[in-house]
Amino acid sequence: CRALPAAPARPRPAPRAGSRSGSRPLFYSFFKSLVGKDVVVELKNDLSICGTLHSVDQYLNIKLTDISVTDPEKYPHMLSVKNCFIRGSVVRYVQLPADEVDTQLLQDAARKEALQQKQ
């Protein structure tokens, strides 16, 4: 999560037929509604980062502020980091505040998107 120089933007390849990227707009909209809320992001390398969701983009990259790690003894180098950018492809799970998630609305949106993909 150390600040690195920005890499030049490269265009992403178009999604392949049958790929799971069709659900990206649903998750993007969902995570945009949680900006400002506290979340826990678990990475594929088993690092869990708690923080306030600052922003998310269409590739599900996440920016967190006021971060802390759940296991500081294992990751002491993360103690001085306050804000970080997380590439969407390294995220395993995102734990959300239960009271902020409208499950009925999310289920309805998922059904609507599934119907649109069948057409």
N, C-alpha and C positions, 0 to 999 in steps of 0.2 A: 504494500500500500504506500510505498515511498513515492514521492512526486518524481515523475520521469518526464523527459521532454516529449512533447506530443509527436506521435508518428503521423506521417502523411496519410490522409484518408484514402482508402482503396475501395473501389466499388465491390459490393458483395455479389457473388454469383446468384443467378435466379434460382428459386427453389425447384427441386426436382419433383416430378409427379409423384404423389403419394408421400411426400415428405411431411414432417410434422410442423413445418413453419407456417402452415395455414392458420394455426391457432395463435400465432404471435400477436395479431391485433387485439384479440380478446384479453390475453395476459397483459399486454402493454397498457390497454385502457384500465384494466383492473389495478395494476401497480401504480398507474398515474393517480388513481383515486386515493392511494395510501401515502402520498407525499406528505411529509411532516409527521408521520407516525413512527413509533419505535418498532424495529424489526430485528430479527436475528437471521443472518445469512450464513448457512453452512456451505463451505467450499468442498470441492472434490478431494482436496488434500487434508480434510478433516479439521481445518481451521474454522471456528465459528466466531463471527464478528457481530456484536450487538451495536446498534446505532440508530440514528434517525434517518429515514429515507429522505434524501435531498432531491434526487431526480432519477429517472429511468428513461432509456431511449428505446427506439424501435427494435434494437437488437437485444433488448433486456439487459443491457449493461446498467449497473447500479452505482450511484454515488451515495455514500453514507457520511454523515457528520456526527461529531461527538461519539466516536467509536470506542469500544472496549472489547477485549477478547474474553471468551469464557474460560480459557485455561492459560492465564498469564505466565505460569511457571514453565509451560511448554513453549510459549512464544514470547519470551521477554523482549525481543526486538520490536514487538508491536505496542509496547507500553507507551512509547513517545508519540505514536501516530494518533492524530485526532480526526482526520478526514481521509477517506479513501475512495478509489474507483475500482469497481469489480467488474471484470469482463463477464458477460452473460454466460459464456461457454464453460466457465469454471464453477458455476453455482450448482450445488446439489439440491439444497432445500432453502426455502425462505419461510421462516416462522412469523406468522402475522398475529396481531392482536385480535382475539376472537370477537370482541365486541365491535370491531370495525368492519367485519366481513359480513355482507348481506348474502347469505348462501342461496336464498331463493332467487335473487336477482342474477347471481352468477350462474345458477343452473339454467335459468331462462335464456340467458345470453349464450350459453354453451349449446343448448338445444337449437336456438335460432341459427347459430353458425353451422351446426351439423347439417341442418336442413338446406342451408345455402350451398354447402359443399356438395351435397347429393345432386343438386340441380345442374 
